[in-house]
Amino acid sequence: MNKETVIDLISKNVRLIRLEKGYSQEKMATVLGISKKTLVQIEKERTLISWTNAIAVCALFKDGQILKHILGEEPFEVIETLAHDGMNTPKVKTLGGKMFWNEIAKKGKFRVQQNVISQHFRILDDSDYRWYSTFEEEDVINHFHELTNE
């Protein structure tokens, strides 16, 4: 997954995200800091949402089922990973990957998971804290080996 894919997915689903929250077009446009006319153009798929507004949607509507359906259990993690070209921020508590995640490797207190929707990878400890996140499989495996002293 890349920024363009996220922009496309959010653009195609912004209407559903808005309706799930119960917002009018005017309220949603105000929340996103765009004109109602621009929102209408996005909802009619005549234009794409901007990267900045895609980030805003993920931050403000991260608990919505529509966003979780298109980006996975933790939509903002996808955005952070893309924006920062990977994440190396230990001690960020997650939900543990009960849904939307496949376990790739496990050793000691660490495990590597891959998101079934976005395809990004992360390393969690046995308390479900995220230690690393990236879209690059080789990077996550190398970091996993460093953490597990291999």
Beta strands, then each sheet from edge to edge (+ up, - down):
strand 1: 92-93
strand 2: 101-107
strand 3: 110-115
strand 4: 121-125
strand 5: 129-134
sheet 1: 1+ 5- 4+ 3- 2+
end
